[in-house]
Amino acid sequence: VIKTVDADKNSTTSLAEADVIVAGGRGMKKAENFAILSQCAEKLNAAVGASRVAVDSDWVPYSMQVGQTGEKVSPKVYIACGISGSIQHFAGMKTSEMVIALNVDENAAIMSICDYYAVSDAMDVIPELIKLL
């Protein structure tokens, strides 16, 4: 059973309890693009998380922040979309069983700590994934 979290609704499941998390960072480019992550999360029965950059940019609420100063999460699958993988972010998601990263920078720190990655723009990959799902 996969638990879900929707940060925009009153949910009884916290981000920290989610089995699958789709998280976005600077690579999501603007607040409106988090709607795409929400659509993907809905298809995957997942929660949506964010990096501190996304929260500090007022793209998403603090309740979605994963990292040293946010939620500490341990999902079965953590999909990092446009997240560079700073040491502070890693501190919040390092106990994830599987990490999948989408980033245009093949040298981003997240690439060295993930199980699978694609050197690609999340804004290209996620809409295609939604179609496939």
All heavy atoms as an XYZ file, in Angstrom:
977
protein
N       0.852     -1.180      0.000
C       0.000      0.000      0.000
C       0.890      1.233      0.000
O       1.780      1.360      0.838
C      -0.930      0.014      1.234
C      -1.680      1.307      1.333
C      -1.859     -1.165      1.196
N       0.652      2.129     -0.936
C       1.411      3.366     -1.014
C       0.548      4.491     -0.467
O      -0.590      4.662     -0.857
C       1.828      3.665     -2.467
C       2.769      2.559     -2.960
C       2.499      5.016     -2.571
C       3.178      2.688     -4.390
N       1.102      5.225      0.477
C       0.379      6.345      1.077
C       0.619      7.594      0.253
O       1.665      7.755     -0.355
C       0.872      6.578      2.505
C       0.636      5.388      3.414
C       1.227      5.639      4.768
C       1.078      4.404      5.639
N       1.700      4.572      6.932
N      -0.355      8.487      0.241
C      -0.207      9.712     -0.532
C      -0.287     10.934      0.356
O      -0.841     10.893      1.442
C      -1.299      9.837     -1.611
O      -2.561      9.904     -0.958
C      -1.270      8.683     -2.578
N       0.284     12.008     -0.148
C       0.239     13.291      0.528
C      -0.051     14.343     -0.514
O       0.560     14.359     -1.573
C       1.582     13.615      1.217
C       1.545     14.997      1.834
C       1.910     12.583      2.266
N      -0.999     15.216     -0.249
C      -1.254     16.375     -1.101
C      -1.118     17.585     -0.204
O      -1.936     17.820      0.665
C      -2.649     16.307     -1.729
C      -2.881     17.405     -2.744
O      -2.183     18.451     -2.659
O      -3.734     17.229     -3.620
N      -0.078     18.362     -0.421
C       0.212     19.499      0.462
C      -0.889     20.547      0.431
O      -1.014     21.343      1.343
C       1.544     20.130      0.070
N      -1.702     20.549     -0.617
C      -2.747     21.554     -0.732
C      -4.046     21.128     -0.060
O      -4.994     21.883     -0.001
C      -3.017     21.867     -2.209
C      -1.798     22.477     -2.875
O      -1.064     23.234     -2.209
O      -1.593     22.198     -4.064
N      -4.102     19.914      0.428
C      -5.318     19.414      1.076
C      -4.975     18.990      2.490
O      -3.841     18.677      2.800
C      -5.873     18.211      0.294
C      -6.337     18.573     -1.104
C      -6.842     17.352     -1.808
C      -7.263     17.693     -3.234
N      -7.566     16.510     -4.008
N      -5.963     18.939      3.338
C      -5.736     18.437      4.687
C      -5.598     16.930      4.599
O      -6.525     16.235      4.257
C      -6.905     18.809      5.610
C      -6.957     20.285      5.869
O      -5.930     20.955      5.887
N      -8.144     20.813      6.072
N      -4.416     16.442      4.880
C      -4.138     15.020      4.745
C      -3.710     14.459      6.083
O      -3.095     15.136      6.884
C      -3.023     14.828      3.711
O      -2.654     13.478      3.640
N      -4.022     13.197      6.296
C      -3.610     12.557      7.531
C      -2.232     11.918      7.384
O      -1.636     11.512      8.354
C      -4.635     11.490      7.959
O      -4.765     10.538      6.899
C      -5.977     12.121      8.259
N      -1.731     11.808      6.149
C      -0.425     11.223      5.903
C       0.593     12.332      5.709
O       0.417     13.211      4.878
C      -0.458     10.344      4.635
O      -1.495      9.384      4.757
C       0.860      9.632      4.444
N       1.678     12.273      6.449
C       2.699     13.308      6.317
C       3.676     12.944      5.213
O       3.809     11.782      4.819
C       3.445     13.474      7.637
O       4.303     12.380      7.846
N       4.365     13.959      4.730
C       5.401     13.761      3.717
C       6.412     12.730      4.214
O       6.869     11.877      3.461
C       6.085     15.109      3.420
C       7.137     15.158      2.328
C       6.546     14.798      0.978
C       7.754     16.547      2.265
N       6.723     12.774      5.492
C       7.699     11.857      6.080
C       7.242     10.397      6.030
O       8.069      9.493      6.121
C       7.996     12.255      7.518
N       5.947     10.150      5.861
C       5.425      8.783      5.836
C       5.189      8.244      4.429
O       4.850      7.081      4.266
C       4.111      8.721      6.616
C       4.273      9.013      8.091
C       2.945      9.113      8.808
O       1.922      9.416      8.155
O       2.919      8.897     10.015
N       5.381      9.062      3.405
C       5.092      8.652      2.028
C       6.063      7.582      1.545
O       7.249      7.612      1.857
C       5.164      9.865      1.108
N       5.564      6.631      0.767
C       6.398      5.578      0.190
C       7.083      6.038     -1.094
O       8.126      5.506     -1.463
C       5.563      4.333     -0.113
C       5.201      3.563      1.148
O       5.916      3.692      2.164
O       4.186      2.844      1.125
N       6.460      6.982     -1.798
C       7.015      7.525     -3.034
C       6.916      9.037     -2.959
O       5.864      9.576     -2.587
C       6.255      7.010     -4.289
C       6.836      7.611     -5.563
C       6.280      5.486     -4.355
N       8.006      9.716     -3.297
C       8.015     11.183     -3.300
C       8.568     11.671     -4.632
O       9.607     11.188     -5.101
C       8.872     11.742     -2.145
C       8.259     11.349     -0.796
C       9.004     13.272     -2.253
C       9.115     11.703      0.404
N       7.868     12.615     -5.230
C       8.335     13.323     -6.416
C       8.651     14.725     -5.924
O       7.752     15.449     -5.489
C       7.257     13.364     -7.523
C       7.775     14.114     -8.742
C       6.806     11.962     -7.900
N       9.925     15.106     -5.962
C      10.334     16.402     -5.405
C      10.931     17.293     -6.488
O      11.598     16.817     -7.403
C      11.348     16.192     -4.291
N      10.672     18.589     -6.347
C      11.182     19.553     -7.321
C      12.076     20.589     -6.687
O      11.923     20.928     -5.512
N      12.989     21.094     -7.490
C      13.905     22.141     -7.037
C      13.978     23.273     -8.037
O      13.039     23.513     -8.800
N      15.122     23.946     -8.065
C      15.341     25.093     -8.943
C      15.030     24.770    -10.409
O      14.549     25.604    -11.154
C      16.788     25.567     -8.815
C      17.105     26.824     -9.580
C      18.582     27.199     -9.548
N      19.258     26.950     -8.282
C      19.316     27.817     -7.271
N      18.747     28.995     -7.370
N      19.960     27.503     -6.159
N      15.279     23.540    -10.803
C      15.038     23.126    -12.177
C      13.582     23.150    -12.604
O      13.279     23.041    -13.793
N      12.674     23.302    -11.652
C      11.252     23.407    -12.002
C      10.920     24.808    -12.523
O       9.856     25.035    -13.062
C      10.371     23.039    -10.806
C      10.510     21.596    -10.363
S      10.336     20.400    -11.708
C       8.634     20.670    -12.184
N      11.818     25.756    -12.324
C      11.804     27.099    -12.921
C      10.778     28.086    -12.385
O      11.035     29.272    -12.355
C      11.696     27.016    -14.440
C      12.824     26.238    -15.064
C      12.642     26.053    -16.540
C      13.781     25.204    -17.076
N      13.354     24.177    -17.959
N       9.591     27.628    -11.994
C       8.571     28.537    -11.450
C       7.491     27.735    -10.730
O       7.358     26.527    -10.917
C       7.955     29.393    -12.548
C       7.290     28.623    -13.665
C       6.795     29.562    -14.755
C       6.170     28.768    -15.891
N       5.646     29.656    -16.932
N       6.734     28.445     -9.904
C       5.718     27.812     -9.061
C       4.708     26.995     -9.867
O       4.340     25.887     -9.469
C       4.985     28.874     -8.232
N       4.269     27.532    -10.985
C       3.240     26.869    -11.790
C       3.675     25.475    -12.252
O       2.833     24.602    -12.460
C       2.868     27.724    -13.007
C       2.185     29.043    -12.660
C       3.138     30.139    -12.163
O       4.375     30.019    -12.344
O       2.655     31.106    -11.571
N       4.967     25.262    -12.392
C       5.445     23.968    -12.870
C       5.330     22.857    -11.823
O       5.433     21.682    -12.165
C       6.881     24.094    -13.379
C       6.938     24.890    -14.667
O       5.957     24.994    -15.403
N       8.090     25.469    -14.941
N       5.084     23.230    -10.575
C       4.862     22.204     -9.563
C       3.536     21.483     -9.792
O       3.324     20.377     -9.298
C       4.970     22.785     -8.151
C       6.382     22.759     -7.637
C       7.286     23.723     -8.021
C       6.811     21.745     -6.796
C       8.596     23.692     -7.586
C       8.126     21.694     -6.347
C       9.019     22.671     -6.744
N       2.646     22.085    -10.571
C       1.388     21.415    -10.924
C       1.678     20.142    -11.719
O       0.980     19.133    -11.581
C       0.491     22.352    -11.721
N       2.737     20.175    -12.526
C       3.119     18.999    -13.305
C       3.606     17.890    -12.371
O       3.272     16.722    -12.555
C       4.205     19.372    -14.343
C       3.613     20.337    -15.367
C       4.777     18.137    -15.025
C       4.639     21.025    -16.234
N       4.356     18.279    -11.342
C       4.803     17.273    -10.364
C       3.611     16.690     -9.620
O       3.576     15.495     -9.332
C       5.800     17.873     -9.376
C       7.156     18.281     -9.925
C       8.072     18.711     -8.785
C       7.798     17.182    -10.732
N       2.632     17.538     -9.317
C       1.417     17.059     -8.633
C       0.664     16.060     -9.497
O       0.167     15.047     -8.998
C       0.511     18.231     -8.268
O       1.132     19.037     -7.299
N       0.578     16.336    -10.802
C      -0.094     15.405    -11.727
C       0.634     14.066    -11.765
O       0.011     13.009    -11.736
C      -0.160     15.997    -13.132
C      -1.078     17.182    -13.280
C      -0.923     17.851    -14.636
O      -0.409     17.264    -15.583
N      -1.367     19.092    -14.736
N       1.954     14.137    -11.827
C       2.755     12.912    -11.847
C       2.580     12.152    -10.534
O       2.392     10.936    -10.536
C       4.222     13.264    -12.078
S       5.296     11.822    -12.206
N       2.633     12.870     -9.423
C       2.473     12.239     -8.112
C       1.114     11.568     -7.995
O       1.005     10.477     -7.429
C       2.658     13.274     -7.005
N       0.095     12.192     -8.541
C      -1.238     11.590     -8.493
C      -1.249     10.256     -9.236
O      -1.805      9.272     -8.752
C      -2.257     12.555     -9.114
C      -3.681     12.082     -8.979
C      -4.679     13.092     -9.523
O      -4.470     14.297     -9.362
O      -5.668     12.641    -10.127
N      -0.595     10.208    -10.380
C      -0.535      8.966    -11.168
C       0.273      7.879    -10.449
O      -0.010      6.700    -10.580
C       0.102      9.226    -12.535
C      -0.638     10.203    -13.404
C      -1.748      9.530    -14.135
C      -2.378     10.510    -15.121
N      -3.533      9.927    -15.779
N       1.289      8.312     -9.709
C       2.150      7.368     -8.996
C       1.678      7.091     -7.571
O       2.317      6.333     -6.846
C       3.585      7.910     -8.933
C       4.329      8.024    -10.242
C       5.627      8.788    -10.051
C       4.604      6.636    -10.815
N       0.587      7.735     -7.168
C       0.101      7.628     -5.799
C       1.202      8.055     -4.829
O       1.515      7.367     -3.862
C      -0.379      6.209     -5.508
C      -1.413      6.162     -4.415
O      -2.064      7.164     -4.111
N      -1.571      5.005     -3.802
N       1.811      9.193     -5.150
C       2.985      9.681     -4.409
C       2.718     11.035     -3.765
O       1.711     11.685     -4.034
C       4.161      9.804     -5.374
N       3.667     11.468     -2.940
C       3.644     12.789     -2.328
C       4.542     13.715     -3.156
O       5.426     13.259     -3.873
C       4.167     12.710     -0.898
N       4.322     15.014     -3.023
C       5.168     16.001     -3.691
C       6.004     16.705     -2.633
O       5.484     17.198     -1.635
C       4.336     17.034     -4.479
C       5.250     18.068     -5.143
C       3.482     16.353     -5.531
N       7.304     16.739     -2.873
C       8.228     17.424     -1.982
C       8.960     18.510     -2.743
O       8.750     18.690     -3.944
N       9.819     19.222     -2.048
C      10.539     20.328     -2.677
C      11.868     20.573     -1.983
O      12.062     20.210     -0.825
C       9.695     21.596     -2.622
N      12.746     21.235     -2.702
C      14.023     21.660     -2.123
C      13.823     23.005     -1.433
O      12.803     23.675     -1.612
C      15.079     21.802     -3.216
O      14.777     22.913     -4.045
N      14.800     23.409     -0.677
C      14.718     24.693      0.028
C      14.612     25.861     -0.957
O      13.912     26.830     -0.695
C      15.933     24.872      0.939
C      15.852     26.166      1.722
C      16.918     26.269      2.760
N      16.804     27.578      3.407
C      17.415     27.890      4.510
N      18.174     26.996      5.118
N      17.269     29.074      5.031
N      15.298     25.763     -2.096
C      15.235     26.825     -3.109
C      13.790     27.052     -3.548
O      13.341     28.194     -3.668
C      16.122     26.486     -4.329
C      15.872     27.459     -5.469
C      17.584     26.477     -3.939
N      13.051     25.970     -3.774
C      11.662     26.086     -4.205
C      10.800     26.742     -3.124
O       9.918     27.539     -3.419
C      11.105     24.717     -4.579
N      11.075     26.417     -1.876
C      10.332     27.005     -0.759
C      10.716     28.475     -0.585
O       9.846     29.347     -0.475
C      10.575     26.214      0.548
C       9.952     26.922      1.748
C      10.006     24.799      0.420
N      12.019     28.760     -0.583
C      12.487     30.141     -0.416
C      12.036     31.051     -1.557
O      11.900     32.257     -1.380
C      14.011     30.188     -0.301
C      14.510     29.663      1.038
O      13.681     29.442      1.952
O      15.739     29.464      1.159
N      11.779     30.463     -2.725
C      11.295     31.231     -3.874
C       9.776     31.416     -3.842
O       9.195     31.973     -4.772
C      11.692     30.534     -5.181
O      13.090     30.466     -5.300
N       9.129     30.908     -2.771
C       7.678     30.967     -2.611
C       6.914     30.215     -3.702
O       5.789     30.563     -4.034
C       7.178     32.425     -2.531
C       7.562     33.091     -1.226
O       7.613     32.377     -0.202
O       7.817     34.307     -1.238
N       7.535     29.187     -4.236
C       6.857     28.359     -5.226
C       5.927     27.355     -4.552
O       4.900     26.981     -5.114
C       7.856     27.593     -6.085
C       8.730     28.466     -6.944
C       8.574     29.795     -7.205
C       9.903     28.062     -7.642
N       9.570     30.237     -8.034
C      10.410     29.192     -8.316
C      10.583     26.858     -7.764
C      11.547     29.150     -9.110
C      11.716     26.808     -8.550
C      12.183     27.947     -9.215
N       6.331     26.893     -3.378
C       5.566     25.896     -2.624
C       5.669     26.219     -1.142
O       6.589     26.919     -0.720
C       6.079     24.452     -2.884
C       5.849     24.030     -4.321
C       7.540     24.320     -2.514
N       4.748     25.681     -0.322
C       4.805     25.951      1.121
C       5.925     25.181      1.815
O       6.382     24.138      1.334
C       3.434     25.482      1.619
C       2.976     24.492      0.612
C       3.552     24.917     -0.705
N       6.336     25.688      2.952
C       7.390     25.072      3.756
C       7.072     23.615      4.098
O       7.978     22.788      4.210
C       7.625     25.881      5.040
C       8.581     25.220      5.991
C       9.956     25.211      5.740
C       8.112     24.555      7.124
C      10.836     24.569      6.605
C       8.987     23.914      7.984
C      10.347     23.927      7.719
O      11.216     23.280      8.565
N       5.808     23.282      4.237
C       5.420     21.916      4.605
C       5.891     20.877      3.582
O       5.939     19.690      3.880
C       3.902     21.819      4.772
O       3.253     22.144      3.556
N       6.279     21.332      2.395
C       6.752     20.420      1.346
C       8.273     20.283      1.324
O       8.812     19.472      0.573
C       6.267     20.900     -0.025
C       4.769     20.814     -0.201
S       4.182     21.566     -1.730
C       4.937     20.544     -2.974
N       8.974     21.045      2.150
C      10.441     21.065      2.097
C      11.063     19.801      2.666
O      10.764     19.389      3.775
C      10.987     22.274      2.849
C      12.502     22.395      2.764
C      13.012     23.672      3.399
O      12.402     24.717      3.260
N      14.135     23.575      4.093
N      11.952     19.216      1.877
C      12.735     18.052      2.298
C      14.162     18.535      2.511
O      14.716     19.251      1.688
C      12.718     16.957      1.209
C      13.665     15.817      1.566
C      11.302     16.443      0.994
N      14.757     18.158      3.620
C      16.143     18.538      3.853
C      16.465     18.717      5.316
O      15.645     18.444      6.189
N      17.664     19.214      5.559
C      18.146     19.411      6.924
C      17.219     20.321      7.719
O      16.979     20.093      8.904
C      19.553     19.998      6.874
C      20.230     20.118      8.209
C      21.677     20.557      8.059
O      22.128     20.897      6.967
N      22.407     20.541      9.148
N      16.679     21.358      7.082
C      15.776     22.288      7.770
C      14.315     22.033      7.423
O      13.451     22.831      7.738
C      16.146     23.750      7.446
O      16.090     23.928      6.025
C      17.527     24.093      7.956
N      14.045     20.907      6.770
C      12.671     20.526      6.422
C      12.388     19.124      6.930
O      12.915     18.698      7.957
N      11.563     18.403      6.194
C      11.208     17.027      6.563
C      12.366     16.071      6.284
O      13.072     16.197      5.289
C       9.996     16.553      5.752
C       8.684     17.147      6.189
C       8.151     16.538      7.469
O       8.553     15.424      7.851
O       7.320     17.192      8.101
N      12.521     15.106      7.161
C      13.438     13.984      6.939
C      12.560     12.854      6.417
O      11.590     12.474      7.064
C      14.127     13.544      8.226
C      14.777     14.639      9.056
C      15.855     15.402      8.337
C      16.584     16.376      9.237
N      15.920     17.660      9.424
N      12.859     12.357      5.233
C      12.009     11.349      4.598
C      12.782     10.069      4.319
O      14.001     10.091      4.155
C      11.370     11.896      3.296
C      10.486     13.106      3.597
C      12.435     12.264      2.265
N      12.060      8.966      4.265
C      12.648      7.655      3.973
C      11.719      6.859      3.058
O      11.288      5.756      3.404
C      12.874      6.872      5.269
O      13.788      7.510      6.097
N      11.404      7.401      1.888
C      10.492      6.679      1.000
C      11.168      5.493      0.325
O      12.400      5.374      0.331
C      10.132      7.739     -0.043
C      11.383      8.560     -0.152
C      11.882      8.640      1.279
N      10.361      4.642     -0.259
C      10.905      3.547     -1.060
C      11.523      4.123     -2.332
O      12.553      3.641     -2.794
C       9.807      2.540     -1.392
C       9.342      1.777     -0.175
C       8.276      0.772     -0.499
C       7.891      0.052      0.800
N       6.765     -0.826      0.636
N      10.880      5.161     -2.893
C      11.371      5.799     -4.116
C      11.315      7.312     -3.957
O      10.276      7.861     -3.574
C      10.540      5.395     -5.358
C      11.074      6.065     -6.613
C      10.518      3.879     -5.526
N      12.432      7.978     -4.247
C      12.531      9.439     -4.202
C      12.953      9.896     -5.589
O      14.028      9.532     -6.075
C      13.573      9.871     -3.166
C      13.611     11.363     -2.922
C      12.757     11.947     -2.001
C      14.501     12.191     -3.605
C      12.778     13.315     -1.762
C      14.529     13.554     -3.376
C      13.674     14.109     -2.454
O      13.695     15.464     -2.221
N      12.086     10.660     -6.245
C      12.380     11.168     -7.590
C      12.696     12.652     -7.467
O      11.820     13.458     -7.148
C      11.198     10.928     -8.554
C      10.828      9.439     -8.573
C      11.547     11.437     -9.957
C       9.548      9.123     -9.321
N      13.958     13.002     -7.714
C      14.434     14.381     -7.584
C      14.417     15.044     -8.959
O      15.167     14.656     -9.852
C      15.846     14.394     -7.015
N      13.561     16.037     -9.108
C      13.384     16.721    -10.387
C      13.983     18.119    -10.335
O      13.454     19.000     -9.657
C      11.900     16.817    -10.719
S      11.078     15.219    -10.796
N      15.094     18.301    -11.010
C      15.727     19.615    -11.022
C      16.286     20.024     -9.672
O      16.295     21.195     -9.327
N      16.749     19.060     -8.909
C      17.341     19.303     -7.583
C      18.836     19.028     -7.691
O      19.230     17.935     -8.109
C      16.696     18.403     -6.508
C      15.229     18.780     -6.319
C      17.463     18.500     -5.192
C      14.468     17.895     -5.350
N      19.645     20.001     -7.302
C      21.100     19.845     -7.433
C      21.662     18.839     -6.445
O      22.648     18.169     -6.729
C      21.804     21.188     -7.269
O      21.598     21.694     -5.960
N      21.065     18.740     -5.286
C      21.511     17.758     -4.305
C      22.508     18.310     -3.309
O      23.500     17.657     -2.982
N      22.232     19.491     -2.796
C      23.113     20.069     -1.786
C      23.175     19.137     -0.579
O      22.293     18.304     -0.368
C      22.598     21.441     -1.336
O      21.422     21.290     -0.541
N      24.206     19.287      0.216
C      24.391     18.448      1.397
C      23.208     18.602      2.360
O      22.791     17.648      3.002
C      25.748     18.730      2.089
C      26.102     17.604      3.067
C      25.771     20.074      2.773
C      26.571     16.349      2.405
N      22.608     19.793      2.408
C      21.451     20.022      3.281
C      20.233     19.248      2.784
O      19.476     18.695      3.574
C      21.128     21.520      3.375
C      22.162     22.328      4.108
C      23.341     22.755      3.222
O      23.405     22.460      2.030
N      24.287     23.453      3.824
N      20.025     19.194      1.460
C      18.899     18.441      0.917
C      19.145     16.938      1.131
O      18.249     16.214      1.561
C      18.693     18.737     -0.572
C      17.444     18.124     -1.110
N      16.197     18.656     -0.865
C      17.237     16.997     -1.819
C      15.280     17.887     -1.429
N      15.891     16.867     -2.013
N      20.361     16.515      0.856
C      20.723     15.108      1.026
C      20.467     14.636      2.460
O      20.016     13.512      2.685
C      22.187     14.888      0.632
C      22.641     13.473      0.767
C      22.073     12.465     -0.010
C      23.626     13.126      1.668
C      22.489     11.143      0.116
C      24.050     11.811      1.810
C      23.486     10.817      1.032
N      20.707     15.514      3.424
C      20.490     15.165      4.830
C      19.045     14.775      5.102
O      18.766     13.992      6.014
C      20.895     16.328      5.737
N      18.117     15.287      4.325
C      16.705     14.993      4.542
C      16.181     13.792      3.791
O      15.103     13.293      4.106
N      16.932     13.319      2.760
C      16.405     12.213      1.958
C      17.385     11.056      1.785
O      17.137     10.120      1.047
C      15.932     12.715      0.585
C      16.866     13.641     -0.181
S      18.380     12.938     -0.847
C      17.812     11.903     -2.146
N      18.484     11.089      2.519
C      19.549     10.094      2.329
C      19.141      8.674      2.683
O      19.775      7.720      2.241
C      20.803     10.498      3.094
C      20.658     10.489      4.599
C      21.918     10.986      5.275
C      21.717     11.081      6.768
N      22.880     11.692      7.405
N      18.075      8.499      3.452
C      17.643      7.154      3.813
C      16.598      6.601      2.838
O      16.012      5.552      3.096
C      17.096      7.116      5.259
O      16.053      8.076      5.382
C      18.200      7.408      6.262
N      16.400      7.274      1.715
C      15.501      6.763      0.675
C      16.067      5.452      0.146
O      17.275      5.308     -0.012
C      15.401      7.765     -0.481
O      14.918      9.006     -0.035
N      15.177      4.476     -0.116
C      15.648      3.183     -0.613
C      16.180      3.290     -2.037
O      17.164      2.640     -2.378
C      14.524      2.148     -0.544
C      14.182      1.745      0.880
C      13.075      0.716      0.952
O      12.957     -0.126      0.024
O      12.316      0.745      1.929
N      15.502      4.077     -2.882
C      15.930      4.267     -4.263
C      15.784      5.747     -4.613
O      14.754      6.347     -4.345
C      15.084      3.445     -5.236
C      15.460      3.667     -6.700
S      14.327      2.869     -7.859
C      14.561      1.166     -7.424
N      16.827      6.306     -5.226
C      16.799      7.709     -5.647
C      16.947      7.767     -7.162
O      17.872      7.176     -7.729
C      17.917      8.536     -4.969
C      17.895      9.980     -5.469
C      17.772      8.482     -3.454
N      16.016      8.472     -7.791
C      16.040      8.699     -9.237
C      16.156     10.200     -9.438
O      15.391     10.962     -8.847
C      14.755      8.169     -9.907
C      14.592      6.667     -9.614
C      14.761      8.460    -11.400
C      13.231      6.102     -9.985
N      17.102     10.634    -10.258
C      17.316     12.065    -10.463
C      17.141     12.453    -11.923
O      17.571     11.734    -12.832
C      18.711     12.462     -9.995
N      16.519     13.604    -12.124
C      16.407     14.238    -13.433
C      17.060     15.597    -13.294
O      16.601     16.420    -12.504
C      14.940     14.421    -13.837
C      14.070     13.172    -13.888
C      12.612     13.561    -14.096
C      14.546     12.240    -14.986
N      18.147     15.826    -14.024
C      18.843     17.095    -13.915
C      19.592     17.366    -15.208
O      20.156     16.440    -15.802
C      19.825     17.063    -12.737
C      20.201     18.441    -12.263
O      20.782     19.220    -13.009
N      19.870     18.741    -11.027
N      19.604     18.622    -15.643
C      20.314     18.989    -16.868
C      21.824     19.018    -16.660
O      22.587     18.973    -17.625
C      19.832     20.344    -17.440
C      18.376     20.260    -17.869
C      20.031     21.471    -16.437
N      22.266     19.079    -15.416
C      23.692     19.138    -15.088
C      24.187     17.756    -14.694
O      23.902     17.267    -13.605
C      23.925     20.134    -13.949
C      25.384     20.253    -13.548
O      26.253     19.623    -14.186
O      25.651     20.986    -12.574
N      24.943     17.125    -15.585
C      25.440     15.778    -15.287
C      26.412     15.755    -14.114
O      26.677     14.701    -13.538
C      26.086     15.158    -16.521
C      27.339     15.868    -16.999
C      27.877     15.246    -18.271
O      28.159     14.030    -18.261
O      28.003     15.966    -19.260
N      26.919     16.923    -13.712
C      27.842     17.011    -12.582
C      27.160     17.455    -11.289
O      27.838     17.702    -10.292
C      28.992     17.967    -12.910
C      29.826     17.445    -14.065
O      30.214     16.284    -14.078
N      30.076     18.289    -15.046
N      25.840     17.543    -11.293
C      25.108     17.915    -10.075
C      25.378     16.869     -9.005
O      25.485     15.667     -9.285
C      23.610     18.012    -10.357
N      25.490     17.313     -7.774
C      25.799     16.412     -6.655
C      24.811     15.255     -6.550
O      25.195     14.135     -6.207
C      25.841     17.197     -5.351
N      23.550     15.495     -6.858
C      22.523     14.448     -6.748
C      22.850     13.254     -7.636
O      22.529     12.115     -7.311
C      21.107     15.006     -7.058
C      20.019     14.022     -6.623
C      20.938     15.337     -8.528
C      19.483     14.235     -5.276
N      23.536     13.505     -8.748
C      23.850     12.430     -9.691
C      24.791     11.389     -9.079
O      24.721     10.218     -9.428
C      24.475     12.997    -10.965
C      23.589     13.991    -11.691
S      21.983     13.340    -12.119
C      21.770     14.066    -13.736
N      25.629     11.813     -8.153
C      26.594     10.877     -7.568
C      25.998     10.044     -6.430
O      26.617      9.061     -6.003
C      27.823     11.630     -7.062
O      27.487     12.478     -5.990
N      24.810     10.415     -5.965
C      24.224      9.662     -4.849
C      22.933      8.954     -5.229
O      22.282      8.370     -4.371
C      23.988     10.580     -3.613
C      23.110     11.778     -3.948
C      25.301     11.042     -3.035
C      21.756     11.692     -3.335
N      22.564      8.998     -6.505
C      21.304      8.368     -6.899
C      21.537      6.977     -7.487
O      22.655      6.621     -7.859
C      20.538      9.245     -7.871
S      21.343      9.478     -9.448
N      20.471      6.205     -7.559
C      20.533      4.870     -8.137
C      20.384      4.921     -9.651
O      20.998      4.139    -10.373
C      19.430      3.988     -7.528
C      19.604      3.827     -6.032
O      20.546      3.132     -5.625
O      18.821      4.424     -5.269
N      19.524      5.837    -10.118
C      19.274      6.016    -11.545
C      19.175      7.502    -11.819
O      18.689      8.256    -10.972
C      17.949      5.353    -11.959
C      17.911      3.875    -11.674
C      17.301      3.397    -10.518
C      18.475      2.967    -12.552
C      17.263      2.038    -10.239
C      18.443      1.600    -12.286
C      17.838      1.143    -11.126
O      17.808     -0.186    -10.853
N      19.615      7.913    -13.005
C      19.477      9.322    -13.362
C      19.335      9.494    -14.866
O      19.702      8.610    -15.636
C      20.645     10.158    -12.842
C      21.975      9.889    -13.504
C      22.340     10.522    -14.690
C      22.882      9.009    -12.925
C      23.564     10.276    -15.288
C      24.108      8.762    -13.505
C      24.449      9.402    -14.692
O      25.650      9.158    -15.278
N      18.804     10.639    -15.234
C      18.732     11.046    -16.632
C      19.239     12.474    -16.703
O      18.787     13.334    -15.937
C      17.298     10.965    -17.149
N      20.183     12.713    -17.587
C      20.667     14.068    -17.828
C      19.656     14.675    -18.794
O      19.751     14.514    -20.006
C      22.094     14.079    -18.412
C      22.552     15.515    -18.660
C      23.059     13.371    -17.466
N      18.651     15.304    -18.196
C      17.529     15.815    -18.976
C      16.761     16.826    -18.142
O      16.847     16.826    -16.918
C      16.609     14.659    -19.369
O      15.606     15.085    -20.241
N      15.998     17.650    -18.807
C      15.158     18.640    -18.149
C      13.893     17.952    -17.633
O      13.173     17.311    -18.415
C      14.805     19.755    -19.138
C      14.124     20.940    -18.498
O      13.407     20.772    -17.488
O      14.294     22.052    -19.017
N      13.640     18.075    -16.352
C      12.438     17.467    -15.756
C      11.174     17.958    -16.457
O      10.197     17.221    -16.552
C      12.373     17.784    -14.267
N      11.212     19.173    -16.977
C      10.047     19.738    -17.656
C       9.791     19.055    -19.004
O       8.718     19.196    -19.567
C      10.208     21.250    -17.839
C      10.240     22.012    -16.522
S       8.811     21.661    -15.473
C       7.484     22.162    -16.539
N      10.758     18.316    -19.501
C      10.569     17.498    -20.706
C      10.162     16.071    -20.333
O       9.305     15.472    -20.974
C      11.865     17.441    -21.530
C      12.250     18.789    -22.117
O      11.362     19.628    -22.358
O      13.469     19.001    -22.328
N      10.772     15.546    -19.283
C      10.567     14.148    -18.906
C       9.238     13.910    -18.187
O       8.512     12.967    -18.519
C      11.735     13.652    -18.016
C      11.480     12.240    -17.511
C      13.046     13.725    -18.779
N       8.914     14.733    -17.213
C       7.718     14.477    -16.391
C       6.423     14.488    -17.206
O       5.598     13.582    -17.042
C       7.657     15.450    -15.180
C       8.864     15.226    -14.255
C       6.353     15.303    -14.414
C       8.961     13.834    -13.655
N       6.204     15.460    -18.113
C       4.971     15.385    -18.920
C       4.881     14.095    -19.744
O       3.794     13.527    -19.900
C       5.062     16.617    -19.822
C       5.883     17.589    -19.034
C       6.912     16.723    -18.350
N       6.013     13.603    -20.252
C       6.016     12.343    -21.012
C       5.703     11.161    -20.092
O       4.991     10.243    -20.472
C       7.345     12.143    -21.729
C       7.576     13.126    -22.862
C       6.493     13.072    -23.932
O       6.091     11.958    -24.349
O       6.028     14.159    -24.338
N       6.246     11.192    -18.882
C       5.965     10.141    -17.908
C       4.477     10.124    -17.561
O       3.875      9.046    -17.492
C       6.807     10.345    -16.641
C       6.600      9.351    -15.505
C       6.884      7.925    -15.956
C       7.462      9.724    -14.315
N       3.881     11.292    -17.407
C       2.457     11.386    -17.101
C       1.644     10.734    -18.224
O       0.711      9.971    -17.957
C       2.020     12.850    -16.884
C       2.646     13.388    -15.597
C       0.497     12.967    -16.845
C       2.529     14.893    -15.427
N       2.029     10.986    -19.470
C       1.325     10.373    -20.623
C       1.432      8.848    -20.573
O       0.455      8.150    -20.834
C       1.914     10.874    -21.943
C       1.562     12.294    -22.278
C       2.227     12.689    -23.595
C       2.167     14.174    -23.823
N       2.935     14.566    -25.028
N       2.616      8.358    -20.234
C       2.816      6.906    -20.173
C       2.032      6.257    -19.032
O       1.592      5.121    -19.153
C       4.303      6.582    -20.014
C       5.185      6.876    -21.228
C       6.657      6.695    -20.853
C       4.817      5.961    -22.384
N       1.895      6.985    -17.944
C       1.174      6.445    -16.791
C      -0.325      6.503    -17.008
O      -1.087      5.806    -16.420
C       1.562      7.211    -15.515
C       3.013      7.038    -15.077
C       3.347      8.019    -13.955
C       3.270      5.617    -14.603
